[in-house]
Amino acid sequence: MEKNTHDEIIAPTNEPAFDTAPNAERTLCRRHHRSHQLLFGALFGIIFGFIGGGLALLYMPKIQSGLPIPFMQRFLKPTAEQPQAVPLPQNLTVEDEAVITTVDKTSPAVVSVVISRDVPKLQRGGMSPFGFPFFMMPQDLQGGDAPAAGDTEKQTVGQGSGFIVSADGLIVTNKHVVSATSADYTVITTDGKEFQAQVLARDPNRDIALLKIDAKDLPFLELGNSDAVKVGQTVVAIGNSLGEFSNTVSKGIISGLKRNLVAGSDGGGSERLSNIIQTDAAINPGNSGGPLLNTDGQVIGVNVAMAQGAQSIGFALPANQIKKIIDQVRSTGKITTAFLGVRYIMLTPEIQKENALPLDHGALILRGDKMTDFAVIPGSPADKAGIMENDIIVEINGTKIDNDRQIADIVADNQPGDTMQVTVWHKGETKTIAVTLEEKK
C-alpha cells in the first residue's frame, strides 16, 4: 500500500512596524522586510510550480488519450494530436507461451469437488476457520452438552479436485477425496455452475475414483501416454489448493519416475502407491485429484500426494493406470481388480540373516499376528496353485520381486482371468507354476 505524504510549508509572518525606531533601524528593517518578501515570493513560486507539475502529471494520461478535461482546457492551448500509447510487446519465452496456452486450454475442464455431510449441530458458540470456538465457555472445553438425537445440519467437511474426461460428465478424482459413502458430493466448474455428483466407482488398489454429473457438451481433457514422459520435462498442476483457491496453477518439471511409496492420510489409513510420477510442481492439500499436464495439454498424471517435511516433492498417479480404469467402468460399470491371495513380507539381507533363509530377495509368504491372518487365503488362486506358507516368490512373469517391484504391483497390472508364471522357492527347490488370477471381491 502506498503512503501519501504532505510537506507542510509555513510562510513567514509579517514583521511589526518600527514607527518609533531610528532611521537606521527603519532602513535595516525595510531591507529585512524586502528580503522576506523575496523569500515569500520564491516559496510561493515553488509551491505553484509543484502544483502545476502535479496537475500536469495527473491529467497527462487523459490529455494523451484525448479525453475531455474541462478544467485543464482553460489553461492549455490546442496542440497537435498526440499519438496513441502502444503497449509494449510481451517478450515471452517459448516455454511461457506453451504453459499459458496449456492453462487456457485445460482450466475449463478442471473442477472442484466439495464434500458435505450431516453433522451434529453445535449447542454453543461455533467453530472458527482456525479450528477453535468463537466463544469458548468452560462447557465447550469439556465437550458441552450432547446434541439432541437427529439434531444435525449439512456442512461442508472437505474439498478436493477433479477433471472432466468426457463431454457427458465423467470425472476423475482421487478415491480418498470421495471415500465417505455417507457424504454428498458437489462438483463446481470454473464458471461457477454446481452439479450433484454420483460416485460411479472407487478403485480398491489405486487411489482413483470416477464421478458422474448430469451435463452435456462439457470441456474435457485428453489422457496422454505417461510411459513417454521424461525426467526434466515441463509439467503443469492445476487444482483447488487448500480447498479455497480453485484452479490454482503451478509449474515444475518431472523430478522422478517409477517411484514407490506408502501414502498416509489424516484419518490414519495408508496405501501403497507404485510406479508413480514425482514432480516439483507445487501440490497442496486440495489439489488431490487434479491433473498433472504436459505442455500439449494432455493429462499425464493425477495429483495424489505430497511429501511432508519437504519442499517441492509431490506425486501423481500415471495416466496409463487411469485409462484402464476408465475403460473398465465404461464397459462394465464397475472397477474390477485381480488378486492372488497371499500375505507376505519383502526379504532383505538382514531378514535373511536373522531367519537363516536361502535368499535375500523375493517375498516370503507368512501369516499375520491374528489367527485369521492366513499366509495363503483358502480358496484363493495362490491356494489353488499350491503356494504354501514359508514359500518365497522370486519372480512373476520373469520380473524379479524386490522392494521396487512387489507382488501387489504386478498383480495390479493384470486383470481377473489373466494367467501368471510364478517362480517359487519351496522347501529347497525352485519351481515355476501357472496361477490364474481371480476378481477381488
N, C-alpha and C positions, 0 to 999 in steps of 0.2 A: 504494500500500500504506500502510495506516495504521500509525503507530508508537505503541506503548504506552509511556507514561512513568509513573514512580512517584516521588512526592516523599517523600524519607526524612525522618522526624521523630525526632529523638533526644531522649528525655526526660532532664531534669536528674538528675544523680546525687545521692544523699543527702549532706548536709553532715556532716562529722565532729563528734563531741560535744566540747563545751568544758567538761568537768567541772572542769577546773582553772582556768578563766578567771574573772576577777572577775565580780560580779553584773551590772554594767553591760554587760560583754561578753556574758554569757549571755543577757541580755534582748535585746540587739541581734541576737544570733544566732538567738534564737527567732523574733523578728519577721521576720528574714530567711528563716528556715526556713518560717514560715507563708506568707510571700509566694511562696515556691517551691511550696508545696502548692497555693496558689490557681492559680498558673500551670500546675502539673502537671494539676490538675483541669480547667482550661479547655482545655488541649491535648487531654486525653482526651475531653472533650465534643465538641471539634471533630472529632476522629478518628471517634468513634462517630456523629457527625452525618453525616460523609461516607459512612461505611459504610452507615448506614441509608438515606441518599438514593440511594446506588448500588444497593443491593438493591432499593429501590422501583422505580428505573428499569429494572433488569434484569428484574424479574418483572412489571412493569406490563402489557406486551403479553399475557402469559399470564393475568393477572387479568381484563383486558378481554375476552379470548376465552373465558373460562370454563373454562380448562384446570386440572386439579388441581395444586396446589403444596403438597405436604405440609409442607415446611419453613416456608413463609410462613403456612400455616393455623394454626400455633401462636401467631402473633402478631397476625393480623388477625381482627377480628370480622366476622361475616357482614354484608354490606351489600346494598342493593337491587341487582338485576341491572343491570349496565352495558349500555348499548346497543351493538350490533354496529357496528364501524367500517365506514363506507360508502366505497368507493373514489371518488376524485374523478373527475368526468366528464372525458373526454379532449376538449379543445376543438380538434378537427381542422378544418382548412380544407377547403373543397370539393376543392381540388387534392390535398391529402394523402389524403383518402378515396379519390379516383379512382386515385391511384398505388398505394395499399395494395391496393385491390380488383384492380387490374391485375396486380400481382405475385402475389397469392394465386391468381388465375385462371390465369396463364400459366406460372408456375415449374415445375409438374409436367411440362410438355411441353418444357422446355429440358434438354439433355443435355450431358455431357462426352464428347469424342472422344479416346481415348488411342491414340497411335501407338507400336507396338513392332516391333522387327525383330531379326534375328540380327546380333550384333556380336562382334568378336574379344574373347576373354577377356583380361583384364589379367594379365600374368605376375607383377607385384609390386604391392603396395600396393593402390590403388583410388582412385577419384575422389571427392572430397568434393562436397557440394552447391554449393560455391563455385567449382568448376572446377579445383582443384589437388589433387595426390595427397595422401592422408593421410600416407603415408610416402615422402618424396621422396628417393630414392637417386640417386647420380650416373648410374646406368644409366637411370633414369627420365627424367632431364633430357635424356639423349641419345636417348630413344625406347625403350630397353630391348631385350630380345630379341623377335624377331618371334614371334607366336603360331603354334603348330603348325597345319598345314593342317586346316581343319574344326573347329578348337577355338573354337567360338562359343557364345554364350548369348543367350537372348531378353531384351531390355531395353527399357524404355520410353524413347523418344527424343524424344517431344514430346506436347503436348496442345493441344486446341482445343475449340471449342464447336459446337453444332448445335441444331436444334429439329425436333420431330416435326410433320409436316403431314398425316398420315393415321393413322387408328386401327390400320392394319395395319403400321405401322413404317417409313413413308417419311420420310427425314430430310434436311433441307437443311443444308449447311455450305459452307465456302469450298474452292475447288479446291486452294489452297496448303496447306490442312490435311491433305489426303489425296493429295498429289501423288506420293508414292513408290509405285510399282507393286509393289515387293517387300516392302512393310511390311504388318503386320496391324493391323486397326483394331477397337477395342473401344468400344462405346457404354455409358456408365454413366448411368442415370436418377437422378432426385432421391431415390428411395427406396433407392438403393444396388444395384439389380439391374444385372448386366452381360450384354451381348449381343455376340456376334461380328457385325461389320458387313461387308456386301458393298458395294463401290463400284459403283453402277449406271452412273454417267456423270460425266464431267468436261467442262465447257464449255471449248472451246479459246479462246474470245474473251472470256469473262467469268469472274471468279474465283468460280465456283459449281460445286459437285458435289452429287450426290444419293447417299445411302446407303440401305441397306435392312437392317432387322433382322427376325428371325423372332419376331413377337409379335402379339398381338391386343388389341383394346379399350384401346388406349393413348390417353392425353390428347393432343390435338393443337391446333395454333394455326391461326387463320384469317388468310389473307393479305388485307390491306386495299388500298385504292387509293392508291398512292404519288403519283399525279398530283394528288391532292386535298390534300396536306399543305401547310401554310403556315409561313413563317418566323416564329419565335417560339412555335410550338406545342410544348406539353409532350410529352416522349418519355421512355421508359424503356429502358435497355440491360441485358440480362442475359447473363452468360456466365461461363466458367471462367477468371477472371482469374489471370494468371501461371501457369496450369496447376495451381494449388494451391487457390484459393478458388472452389469450384464455386458456381454460381448467385449470383454477386455482382451486386447491383443498383445501378445508378447512374441518376440522373435529370438531365435537362437540357432543352434546347429544340432545335428545328431552327434551326441557325445560317445555313444557306445551301442553295440548291437548284441543280441542274444544274451541279455542279462537274465539272471535267475535270482529271485528274492522271495522272501516271505513278508507280505504286507499285512500290517495290523491296522485295526480301526479303533476309534474311541470306545466302541462298545465291548472291546476285549477280544473280538474274533480275529482270526488270521487266515490268510490264504496264500498258497504258493503261486507265484506268477513266473512263468517260464518263457524264455526266448523273447523277452520284451525289449523295447527300444528305450535307450537313455538319452535325454536331451537337457540342454541348459536353458531352454526357453522356460520362463517363469511359469510354474504351475502351482497354484494356491488352492486352499480349501474352497470348494465351489466350482473349480474347474473340472472336477471329476465328470467324465462322460463327454466332455467336449472334444473336438477334433484336433489332431496334430496334422498339419498340412504341409505339402511341398509347395514350391513356388509355381507349380502348374495348377494349383487349386484342388489337388487331389488329397483325399484322406489317406495318410499312411499309418496312422495310429489313433487310438482312443486314449486320452489322458486319464491316468488311473491312480497315480501315487506320486508322492514326493518324499525325499529323504529328510527326516527331522534332524536338526542339529547340523545341517549343512546348507550351503548356498548353491542354487542353480543346479540341483540334481533332481530331475523329475523323470517319470517313466510313463510309457504309453504302450498299450496292447497293440500288436501288429495288425494292420488292416486285413491281411490274408486270413487271420484267425476269425475275423468278423464276417468275412464273406461266406465262410462255411455255415456259420450260424444263421445268417440271413437266408441263405438258400434252403436250409432245413425248415425254417419257420414258414417260408413261402410255400414249400411243397407239402409239409406235413402239419403245419400249425403249431409245432412244438419243437423244443430242442432235445435231441436225443444224444446221449453220451455213452461211450463204451466203458466197460470196466473189466478188470482181470480178476480181482478178488483176493489180493494178498496184503498183508501188513508187513512192513519191512523197515530196516534201518540201513543207511548207507555205510559201507565199510571204509575205514581209514587204516593207515599203518598202526595207529595207536590201538584201535579196536581189535585189529588182527593180533597184535602182541598180547593184549590182555586176555583174549579168549583162545589163543593158540589155534587160530584159523589158518587154512592153507592159502588164502587170498587176501590182498589188501585193497581190493576194489570190488565193486558189484553191490548187490542188495541182498542182505541177509534176511530171510523170511523168519519173522519172530513174532510171538504173541505179545499182547499188551499186558497191562497190570491187572485188568479185570478178567474174570472168568469168561466173559462174553467177548473179549478182545481176541478173537481167533487169529492165528497166524495165517491160515487159509480159510476163507469163508466157505462153509459147507454148501455144496451145490453150485459153486461159482465156476467160471471157466478154468481157473487155475486148479481147482479141486478135481474137475472132470479130466484135466490133462495129467494128473498125477503129481503135481507140485506139492511138496510137503514142508512142514516146519523144519528149520535149520538148513534148508537148501539155500544156495547162493545163486541168484540170477546174474549171469555175467554179461550176456548180450541179448538184444532183441532185434531181429531183422538185420543182424550184422553190425549194429551200433553198440559200442561199449557202454556199459552202465556205470556212471560215476556221478559226482555231485553236480556237474554241469548238464548231464543228460540222465534224468532219473526215470524210473518206470512210469510214473504218473505222466511225465511229459510225453513219452512215446505213445502211451495208451490214448491220451487226449487228442493226438493227431490222427487217430484211427476211428472208424465207425463201427457200430454194432454189426456183427456178421463178418468183419474182417478177420483173417487168419494170420497170426504172427508166429515167426520161428523164434523160439525162446531157448537160449543156451543156458543150461543149469548145471551147477556143480552139486552132485548128490552122492553123499557117502563115499567120497574118494574118487568118484569118476565124473567126467563131464559128458553131457549128452544134450542133443538138440531135439526139442519136441514142438509139435504144432499145437497152438492154442487158438481157438475161435472165440473172439470177444462177443459179449452179450450186452444188452442195453441195461444201463444203470437205472434202477427203479427208485 
